[in-house]
Amino acid sequence: MPDKRARHELERKLDEALPEGRNVWDPTGAALYQLEPSWATAVICYRCLYVGLMPTLPARPLVWTCSQCGLAIKLDPPGEVLEAQRPAGSLIVPTAQRRRLS
């Protein structure tokens, strides 16, 4: 879990890199997802304070690996982030309920 110093560093670097917009924090506190005006994900490594920026939103929980020190950080995007990527009117069917039609 990032400490206050890491979170402050993430916010500072994001102010420089991303335009003002609608942002949502990851429940872990290690990532910030930008939903508007464009999609972006920023993740802070709380070991070395490296900030990774991605021009996308994750479609599911994932493990991000810091390219500087190799620390693996679990991300769990909130529902608001996952919903932002889904086309209007589409439904998500759990994998266990999917059947192959022949």
N, C-alpha and C positions, 0 to 999 in steps of 0.2 A: 504494500500500500504506500503510495507516495506521501512524503511528508509535506509540510507547508512550503518549504523551500523549493521542492520539485514542482509543486502545483503553481507557485508564483513564476517559476522559470518557464513553464509551459504557457501560461497566460501571456507573459512578456513576449515570447517568441511568436505566438499566434497573432498578437497585435501587429507585429512587423510583417508577417507573411500572408495573413488572410484578411479579406475585407470584413467590415462589420456585417453581422448576419444573425440568423437564428441558430444557436448552439445548444447542444445537449451533452451533459457529462456522462461518461460511462460510470456505472455503479462502483467500479473499482477505484475511480478517481485518476486513473492512469491515461485516459483518453478523452478527447473532446471531439464530438462529431458536429460538423457544420451542415445544416440542412438547407439554408438559404443564405445568400443568393445562389451559391453553387455547392455541390457536395464536396466534402473534404473530411479527412480524419487525421487528427494529430495525436501522437502517442509519445509520452515522456518515459524515458528510462530513469527510474529513480535511483539507479546505481551510479550512472555516469552523467545524468542530466541531458543526454542526447535527445533531441526531439525529431521524430520521424513524421513526415507529412505525406499523405496519400490523397490523390484527387478523386477518391471514391469513398463509398460507405460500405462497411462489411455487410454481407447478406446473412450472416450467422455468427455465433460465437467463434472466436478464433484465438490462436496464440501468436502474438507478435514477438519477433526476436530482434533485439537491438543489434544494429549493424556495427556498432562501435565496441561493445563489450560482450555481446552474446547472451545477455539476460533475456529469458523468456517471460513474457507477461500475458496472462490470460485476459482477454477482453470479452465482455458480454454486453453487446449493444442493446439498449432498451428497446421496447416495442415501438416507440415513436420513430426510432432510426430505421428499424426493419420495415415499418409501414411506409416510410417515405420512398422506398425503392419500388414498391409494388404498384403496378399499373392499376388505375381506378377500376373497381369492379371485379378484380381477380380474387380468387380464393386460394388459400394455402391448404393443401390436404396433407396431413401427416404421412410420412413414408410408410408406416405400417398399413395404412388404408389404401394405398395405391395398388391397383391391379393392372396387369398387362392384358389388354384385349387382344384376342387372336381371331 
